[in-house]
Structure formats: structure tokens, C-alpha cells
Amino acid sequence: MSDEQTQPQLGLERIYTKDISFEVPSVEVFTKQWKPETDINIAASVTDLDEDYKEVVLTVSVTAKLEDTVAFIAEVQQAGIFLLKNIPEDDLPHLLQAYCPNILFPYARETISDMVSRGSFPQLLLAPVNFEQAYIQSQLEAQAEAETNGNA
């Protein structure tokens, strides 16, 4: 029985949209040829709810510009409550910075696409994001920085 109590548990308890924003600052964009430049920013944050539950929030922001004019700004904060019980401490950063955002991204992607379409702009489908690779890259950069600072 004690073996069951110490088994690692990982589960998605709830998924929800925490915040949504869509802005069209200038209506002039509707009179111009649609050849936008897009800037996409993605960030994840984690909040401890209690010993076993964490809220992970994936923020996806998209800014589309026509020349110097902002066509639209779309942002979604897609959140999930995750059960992380008896997870080894060394595994938590990977789960919270790669695994959980990977689960949330398709929901955020759909919300962004829907908002942009409802704003009467052509459909915007965000490319898949490799959170696993981004996590590995951030770990390598942190390790390189630590080695550089250690040698200074």
C-alpha cells in the first residue's frame, strides 16, 4: 500500500482560458493590401497552488503589422491545473517548462486563430512549438553561462 502512495502521479486536472485580449488599434489596415509581418511571443509561468498542484499559464502574444501600422494584437493566457505528486524534484523543471506547455499550446493556438478570424482577418495558424527542444536549449545556455561565470 505504501508503494501506491509513493508512485509518481502526473495529471491534468483542469484546462481553461485565463485571459484573452484582441485589439485592432487602427481601422486603416482594412484598406491596405494584407501582407503582414507577425511577431509571436510565447512564455510560460508556474504558480504553486499547494504541495501537489501547480497552475501552468502559457501566454501567447501575436502582433501583426502592415508597414509601421499595427493591424492587430492578439493574446491568450491558456492555463491548466496539473497534479504533480511524488515527482522527483529533478524532473519538475522539465515537466513544468516543456511537458505542460506542450499540452496547453494546441488550446492557445486554436483560441488565437479564432480571435483573428472573428476580427475579420485571414486565418492565422501558429506553427507547432517544440517546447522540449526549447527547454533543452535553455538548459544548455544556463550551463554555458554558469561555466563562463565560474571561470571569470
Buried (B, 14 or more C-beta within 10 A) or exposed (E): EEEEEEEEEBEEEEBEEEEBEBEBEEEEBEEEEEEBEEEBEBEBBBEEEEEBBBBBBBBBBBBBBBEEEBBBBBBBBBBBBBBBBEBEEEEEEBBBBBBBBBBBBEBBBBBBBBBBEEBEBEEBEBEEBEBBEBBEEEBEEEEEEEEEEEEE
